[in-house]
Amino acid sequence: MAPLTHVKKSSFKEKRGDVTIYSGELNKVWIIIAISQGGYALGLLIEAYQKAQADTPHPEVMHVTSHFLRTTAILPFEVRI
């Protein structure tokens, strides 16, 4: 299994007004029987947030709570911040 630091890939896509959009794709290495690991999916969200916050006075994530209501889809994704 590839290290998490090598498969976390979210990239800037575009800015629409006050919304910054990052996109990426789940790496198939971190998928178990067609379902991505929840922590991996959450890590991609946090990575996009950290990129968006990098040039602000608060670049680090202070607190994250997540509730998975269903499995994550294995599709390209977008994070809107």
N, C-alpha and C positions, 0 to 999 in steps of 0.2 A: 504494500500500500504506500503510495507516495506521501511524503510529509505534507501536513496541512499547509505549511507556508508556501509550498510549491503549487498548490491547487486553488488557493484563494485568489480569485481573479475577478475583481469588479473594476470596470473602467468608466471614466467620464463619458457620457453620451451627449448630453446637451443641457442647456439652461433655458427654461421657459418662465420668464418673469421671476418670481421669487423661488421657483422650484428648480432644484438641481437634480438631474436624472443620471443615474449610473446603471450600467447593464453588464451582463456576464452570462456565463453558462455553468451549470453544475458539472463538475468533473465526475465521470463515470466510475472512477476508482473509489470514490467515497459513497457508492450506492450499494445497498444490500437488498437483493431480491426486488429490484425495481423501485426501491424507496430510498431516498437520500437520508443520511443521518441528520436529525434535527439540529444538532449542535453545529454541524458543518454549514447548513443553510443559514443559521443564525449568525455564524462567523462571517458569511458573505455580506449580510446586512450591516454588521458592525464595521467591517472593512470599508464599505461605501461611506458610512457615517464619518469614520475617521478621516477619510480623504476629503470629504466636504468640510470638515471642521479644522483641517490642518493649519490654516492661516488665521484662525480665530484665537481669542484669549483662552478658550477652553477646548483644546484639541483632543482630549481624552474622553472616552465614554465613562460617565460617572456611575450609571446604573442601568441595567437592562433586565426587563422581565419579559418572559415569553410564554405563550400558551399555544400549543399546537392543536388546532381544532380538526385538522385532517392532515394526511400525509402531504409532503411537498411534492410538487410535480417536477418531473425531470425535463425541464424545458428551459430555454433562455429566460432570464429574469430581468426585471427593472426594479430599481430602488429609487423612490422619489423622496427627496428631502427638502 
